[in-house]
Amino acid sequence: MRRNHRAQEAGYTMIEIVIVVILVGIMSALALPRFVSPSASLAARRLAADIQYAKELAIRLQTKSGVFIMDSSTYRVFQDDDVSTAAFDPVKGGNFEVSISGLFSDATLDSNFGNTLKFDALGTPLDGSDAKLTSPPANEITITSGGETWTITVEPNTGKVTLP
């Protein structure tokens, strides 16, 4: 005799599938910002760190060092009061020149004090004509990218670099 019982079918219920889809959606929403292109905040943090490095370089070498803004998306860290020669980049090796447009899409930078920020042997910030920086807004560099704007401020007497 043949039995006509249907074997239990293996499979997932609709509730299990919906729960898995919701969990995958939540996990991808949390992970997606890590894979999106970098923003102006990252470019601003990079530039602020490079300005701080230029200040420390001036104090260590007892010479004028600083940051020279070559165009709206490229800057160079220099030493020995020579803006045409880049300092040595301790991370990458070679010349210390940074193109923020290559690292951060559509990022541009602008300063209120010209294209040169120097530090003397004591770490005092100077403009391109070796005049001491004055109070804001004469000592700010602005980075704009993707609708974001970040302002780096260099304190006039101490050379402290701040990024809100």
C-alpha positions as protocol buffer text, in pm:
chain_id: "A"
residue {
  index: 1
  type: MET
  ca { x: 0 y: 0 z: 0 }
}
residue {
  index: 2
  type: ARG
  ca { x: 109 y: 337 z: -86 }
}
residue {
  index: 3
  type: ARG
  ca { x: 77 y: 618 z: 159 }
}
residue {
  index: 4
  type: ASN
  ca { x: -25 y: 947 z: 27 }
}
residue {
  index: 5
  type: HIS
  ca { x: 110 y: 1169 z: 302 }
}
residue {
  index: 6
  type: ARG
  ca { x: 288 y: 1475 z: 191 }
}
residue {
  index: 7
  type: ALA
  ca { x: 630 y: 1516 z: 337 }
}
residue {
  index: 8
  type: GLN
  ca { x: 678 y: 1842 z: 521 }
}
residue {
  index: 9
  type: GLU
  ca { x: 822 y: 2100 z: 286 }
}
residue {
  index: 10
  type: ALA
  ca { x: 1131 y: 2284 z: 402 }
}
residue {
  index: 11
  type: GLY
  ca { x: 1139 y: 2660 z: 349 }
}
residue {
  index: 12
  type: TYR
  ca { x: 1119 y: 3001 z: 507 }
}
residue {
  index: 13
  type: THR
  ca { x: 808 y: 3179 z: 619 }
}
residue {
  index: 14
  type: MET
  ca { x: 720 y: 3525 z: 496 }
}
residue {
  index: 15
  type: ILE
  ca { x: 790 y: 3673 z: 841 }
}
residue {
  index: 16
  type: GLU
  ca { x: 1144 y: 3530 z: 845 }
}
residue {
  index: 17
  type: ILE
  ca { x: 1218 y: 3677 z: 502 }
}
residue {
  index: 18
  type: VAL
  ca { x: 1085 y: 4022 z: 600 }
}
residue {
  index: 19
  type: ILE
  ca { x: 1294 y: 4024 z: 919 }
}
residue {
  index: 20
  type: VAL
  ca { x: 1611 y: 3934 z: 726 }
}
residue {
  index: 21
  type: VAL
  ca { x: 1545 y: 4207 z: 466 }
}
residue {
  index: 22
  type: ILE
  ca { x: 1491 y: 4466 z: 741 }
}
residue {
  index: 23
  type: LEU
  ca { x: 1812 y: 4363 z: 920 }
}
residue {
  index: 24
  type: VAL
  ca { x: 2016 y: 4379 z: 598 }
}
residue {
  index: 25
  type: GLY
  ca { x: 1871 y: 4725 z: 529 }
}
residue {
  index: 26
  type: ILE
  ca { x: 1966 y: 4852 z: 874 }
}
residue {
  index: 27
  type: MET
  ca { x: 2320 y: 4712 z: 850 }
}
residue {
  index: 28
  type: SER
  ca { x: 2376 y: 4863 z: 505 }
}
residue {
  index: 29
  type: ALA
  ca { x: 2243 y: 5201 z: 624 }
}
residue {
  index: 30
  type: LEU
  ca { x: 2499 y: 5197 z: 905 }
}
residue {
  index: 31
  type: ALA
  ca { x: 2787 y: 5086 z: 681 }
}
residue {
  index: 32
  type: LEU
  ca { x: 2715 y: 5307 z: 379 }
}
residue {
  index: 33
  type: PRO
  ca { x: 2857 y: 5634 z: 519 }
}
residue {
  index: 34
  type: ARG
  ca { x: 3195 y: 5463 z: 553 }
}
residue {
  index: 35
  type: PHE
  ca { x: 3210 y: 5406 z: 179 }
}
residue {
  index: 36
  type: VAL
  ca { x: 3081 y: 5744 z: 62 }
}
residue {
  index: 37
  type: SER
  ca { x: 3339 y: 5987 z: -75 }
}
residue {
  index: 38
  type: PRO
  ca { x: 3519 y: 6199 z: 187 }
}
residue {
  index: 39
  type: SER
  ca { x: 3376 y: 6536 z: 275 }
}
residue {
  index: 40
  type: ALA
  ca { x: 3505 y: 6885 z: 342 }
}
residue {
  index: 41
  type: SER
  ca { x: 3547 y: 6800 z: 711 }
}
residue {
  index: 42
  type: LEU
  ca { x: 3819 y: 6548 z: 624 }
}
residue {
  index: 43
  type: ALA
  ca { x: 3993 y: 6797 z: 396 }
}
residue {
  index: 44
  type: ALA
  ca { x: 3977 y: 7060 z: 671 }
}
residue {
  index: 45
  type: ARG
  ca { x: 4120 y: 6823 z: 931 }
}
residue {
  index: 46
  type: ARG
  ca { x: 4403 y: 6730 z: 693 }
}
residue {
  index: 47
  type: LEU
  ca { x: 4488 y: 7095 z: 626 }
}
residue {
  index: 48
  type: ALA
  ca { x: 4469 y: 7185 z: 997 }
}
residue {
  index: 49
  type: ALA
  ca { x: 4713 y: 6903 z: 1076 }
}
residue {
  index: 50
  type: ASP
  ca { x: 4948 y: 7019 z: 799 }
}
residue {
  index: 51
  type: ILE
  ca { x: 4939 y: 7378 z: 929 }
}
residue {
  index: 52
  type: GLN
  ca { x: 5025 y: 7248 z: 1276 }
}
residue {
  index: 53
  type: TYR
  ca { x: 5311 y: 7045 z: 1124 }
}
residue {
  index: 54
  type: ALA
  ca { x: 5444 y: 7358 z: 950 }
}
residue {
  index: 55
  type: LYS
  ca { x: 5441 y: 7544 z: 1282 }
}
residue {
  index: 56
  type: GLU
  ca { x: 5628 y: 7263 z: 1458 }
}
residue {
  index: 57
  type: LEU
  ca { x: 5876 y: 7247 z: 1168 }
}
residue {
  index: 58
  type: ALA
  ca { x: 5950 y: 7621 z: 1205 }
}
residue {
  index: 59
  type: ILE
  ca { x: 6013 y: 7584 z: 1578 }
}
residue {
  index: 60
  type: ARG
  ca { x: 6226 y: 7272 z: 1539 }
}
residue {
  index: 61
  type: LEU
  ca { x: 6441 y: 7408 z: 1253 }
}
residue {
  index: 62
  type: GLN
  ca { x: 6446 y: 7766 z: 1393 }
}
residue {
  index: 63
  type: THR
  ca { x: 6348 y: 7908 z: 1056 }
}
residue {
  index: 64
  type: LYS
  ca { x: 6033 y: 8032 z: 883 }
}
residue {
  index: 65
  type: SER
  ca { x: 5810 y: 7753 z: 761 }
}
residue {
  index: 66
  type: GLY
  ca { x: 5449 y: 7748 z: 656 }
}
residue {
  index: 67
  type: VAL
  ca { x: 5177 y: 7665 z: 407 }
}
residue {
  index: 68
  type: PHE
  ca { x: 5162 y: 7814 z: 59 }
}
residue {
  index: 69
  type: ILE
  ca { x: 4826 y: 7794 z: -122 }
}
residue {
  index: 70
  type: MET
  ca { x: 4920 y: 7728 z: -485 }
}
residue {
  index: 71
  type: ASP
  ca { x: 4564 y: 7743 z: -624 }
}
residue {
  index: 72
  type: SER
  ca { x: 4208 y: 7678 z: -506 }
}
residue {
  index: 73
  type: SER
  ca { x: 4274 y: 7307 z: -455 }
}
residue {
  index: 74
  type: THR
  ca { x: 4649 y: 7263 z: -395 }
}
residue {
  index: 75
  type: TYR
  ca { x: 4881 y: 7368 z: -116 }
}
residue {
  index: 76
  type: ARG
  ca { x: 5245 y: 7313 z: -25 }
}
residue {
  index: 77
  type: VAL
  ca { x: 5418 y: 7295 z: 312 }
}
residue {
  index: 78
  type: PHE
  ca { x: 5751 y: 7479 z: 286 }
}
residue {
  index: 79
  type: GLN
  ca { x: 6051 y: 7550 z: 506 }
}
residue {
  index: 80
  type: ASP
  ca { x: 6348 y: 7791 z: 517 }
}
residue {
  index: 81
  type: ASP
  ca { x: 6122 y: 8086 z: 416 }
}
residue {
  index: 82
  type: ASP
  ca { x: 6115 y: 7957 z: 55 }
}
residue {
  index: 83
  type: VAL
  ca { x: 5757 y: 7908 z: -71 }
}
residue {
  index: 84
  type: SER
  ca { x: 5881 y: 7768 z: -402 }
}
residue {
  index: 85
  type: THR
  ca { x: 6042 y: 7462 z: -242 }
}
residue {
  index: 86
  type: ALA
  ca { x: 5828 y: 7204 z: -66 }
}
residue {
  index: 87
  type: ALA
  ca { x: 5936 y: 7057 z: 266 }
}
residue {
  index: 88
  type: PHE
  ca { x: 5997 y: 6684 z: 296 }
}
residue {
  index: 89
  type: ASP
  ca { x: 5680 y: 6485 z: 357 }
}
residue {
  index: 90
  type: PRO
  ca { x: 5757 y: 6246 z: 646 }
}
residue {
  index: 91
  type: VAL
  ca { x: 5460 y: 6020 z: 562 }
}
residue {
  index: 92
  type: LYS
  ca { x: 5479 y: 5980 z: 183 }
}
residue {
  index: 93
  type: GLY
  ca { x: 5838 y: 6086 z: 131 }
}
residue {
  index: 94
  type: GLY
  ca { x: 5921 y: 6341 z: -137 }
}
residue {
  index: 95
  type: ASN
  ca { x: 5772 y: 6688 z: -167 }
}
residue {
  index: 96
  type: PHE
  ca { x: 5502 y: 6797 z: 76 }
}
residue {
  index: 97
  type: GLU
  ca { x: 5235 y: 6908 z: -171 }
}
residue {
  index: 98
  type: VAL
  ca { x: 4867 y: 6821 z: -129 }
}
residue {
  index: 99
  type: SER
  ca { x: 4593 y: 6840 z: -390 }
}
residue {
  index: 100
  type: ILE
  ca { x: 4264 y: 6832 z: -204 }
}
residue {
  index: 101
  type: SER
  ca { x: 4068 y: 6799 z: -527 }
}
residue {
  index: 102
  type: GLY
  ca { x: 4239 y: 6466 z: -587 }
}
residue {
  index: 103
  type: LEU
  ca { x: 4160 y: 6345 z: -237 }
}
residue {
  index: 104
  type: PHE
  ca { x: 3824 y: 6510 z: -181 }
}
residue {
  index: 105
  type: SER
  ca { x: 3586 y: 6561 z: -472 }
}
residue {
  index: 106
  type: ASP
  ca { x: 3509 y: 6923 z: -568 }
}
residue {
  index: 107
  type: ALA
  ca { x: 3685 y: 7067 z: -261 }
}
residue {
  index: 108
  type: THR
  ca { x: 3821 y: 7421 z: -280 }
}
residue {
  index: 109
  type: LEU
  ca { x: 4012 y: 7634 z: -32 }
}
residue {
  index: 110
  type: ASP
  ca { x: 4034 y: 8006 z: 24 }
}
residue {
  index: 111
  type: SER
  ca { x: 4215 y: 8220 z: 280 }
}
residue {
  index: 112
  type: ASN
  ca { x: 4150 y: 8568 z: 413 }
}
residue {
  index: 113
  type: PHE
  ca { x: 4518 y: 8660 z: 443 }
}
residue {
  index: 114
  type: GLY
  ca { x: 4653 y: 8584 z: 95 }
}
residue {
  index: 115
  type: ASN
  ca { x: 4813 y: 8265 z: -21 }
}
residue {
  index: 116
  type: THR
  ca { x: 5095 y: 8231 z: 234 }
}
residue {
  index: 117
  type: LEU
  ca { x: 5083 y: 8143 z: 603 }
}
residue {
  index: 118
  type: LYS
  ca { x: 5423 y: 8144 z: 774 }
}
residue {
  index: 119
  type: PHE
  ca { x: 5543 y: 8069 z: 1123 }
}
residue {
  index: 120
  type: ASP
  ca { x: 5861 y: 8217 z: 1267 }
}
residue {
  index: 121
  type: ALA
  ca { x: 6108 y: 8034 z: 1492 }
}
residue {
  index: 122
  type: LEU
  ca { x: 5884 y: 8099 z: 1795 }
}
residue {
  index: 123
  type: GLY
  ca { x: 5568 y: 7970 z: 1624 }
}
residue {
  index: 124
  type: THR
  ca { x: 5415 y: 8315 z: 1571 }
}
residue {
  index: 125
  type: PRO
  ca { x: 5192 y: 8319 z: 1261 }
}
residue {
  index: 126
  type: LEU
  ca { x: 5277 y: 8563 z: 983 }
}
residue {
  index: 127
  type: ASP
  ca { x: 5128 y: 8643 z: 644 }
}
residue {
  index: 128
  type: GLY
  ca { x: 5325 y: 8639 z: 318 }
}
residue {
  index: 129
  type: SER
  ca { x: 5480 y: 8983 z: 387 }
}
residue {
  index: 130
  type: ASP
  ca { x: 5599 y: 8871 z: 734 }
}
residue {
  index: 131
  type: ALA
  ca { x: 5336 y: 9082 z: 912 }
}
residue {
  index: 132
  type: LYS
  ca { x: 5176 y: 8927 z: 1219 }
}
residue {
  index: 133
  type: LEU
  ca { x: 4826 y: 8794 z: 1167 }
}
residue {
  index: 134
  type: THR
  ca { x: 4539 y: 8991 z: 1315 }
}
residue {
  index: 135
  type: SER
  ca { x: 4213 y: 8873 z: 1470 }
}
residue {
  index: 136
  type: PRO
  ca { x: 3945 y: 8690 z: 1271 }
}
residue {
  index: 137
  type: PRO
  ca { x: 3846 y: 8698 z: 991 }
}
residue {
  index: 138
  type: ALA
  ca { x: 4195 y: 8795 z: 875 }
}
residue {
  index: 139
  type: ASN
  ca { x: 4342 y: 8462 z: 987 }
}
residue {
  index: 140
  type: GLU
  ca { x: 4102 y: 8204 z: 845 }
}
residue {
  index: 141
  type: ILE
  ca { x: 4120 y: 7939 z: 573 }
}
residue {
  index: 142
  type: THR
  ca { x: 3789 y: 7809 z: 440 }
}
residue {
  index: 143
  type: ILE
  ca { x: 3738 y: 7471 z: 271 }
}
residue {
  index: 144
  type: THR
  ca { x: 3419 y: 7408 z: 76 }
}
residue {
  index: 145
  type: SER
  ca { x: 3304 y: 7077 z: -69 }
}
residue {
  index: 146
  type: GLY
  ca { x: 2965 y: 6930 z: -148 }
}
residue {
  index: 147
  type: GLY
  ca { x: 2771 y: 7210 z: 19 }
}
residue {
  index: 148
  type: GLU
  ca { x: 2981 y: 7188 z: 338 }
}
residue {
  index: 149
  type: THR
  ca { x: 3201 y: 7475 z: 455 }
}
residue {
  index: 150
  type: TRP
  ca { x: 3469 y: 7441 z: 722 }
}
residue {
  index: 151
  type: THR
  ca { x: 3680 y: 7725 z: 858 }
}
residue {
  index: 152
  type: ILE
  ca { x: 4026 y: 7679 z: 1007 }
}
residue {
  index: 153
  type: THR
  ca { x: 4133 y: 7963 z: 1234 }
}
residue {
  index: 154
  type: VAL
  ca { x: 4493 y: 8041 z: 1329 }
}
residue {
  index: 155
  type: GLU
  ca { x: 4524 y: 8239 z: 1653 }
}
residue {
  index: 156
  type: PRO
  ca { x: 4720 y: 8564 z: 1600 }
}
residue {
  index: 157
  type: ASN
  ca { x: 4983 y: 8544 z: 1875 }
}
residue {
  index: 158
  type: THR
  ca { x: 5009 y: 8178 z: 1965 }
}
residue {
  index: 159
  type: GLY
  ca { x: 4955 y: 8018 z: 1625 }
}
residue {
  index: 160
  type: LYS
  ca { x: 4704 y: 7776 z: 1772 }
}
residue {
  index: 161
  type: VAL
  ca { x: 4514 y: 7602 z: 1492 }
}
residue {
  index: 162
  type: THR
  ca { x: 4144 y: 7551 z: 1561 }
}
residue {
  index: 163
  type: LEU
  ca { x: 3877 y: 7373 z: 1364 }
}
residue {
  index: 164
  type: PRO
  ca { x: 3522 y: 7389 z: 1499 }
}
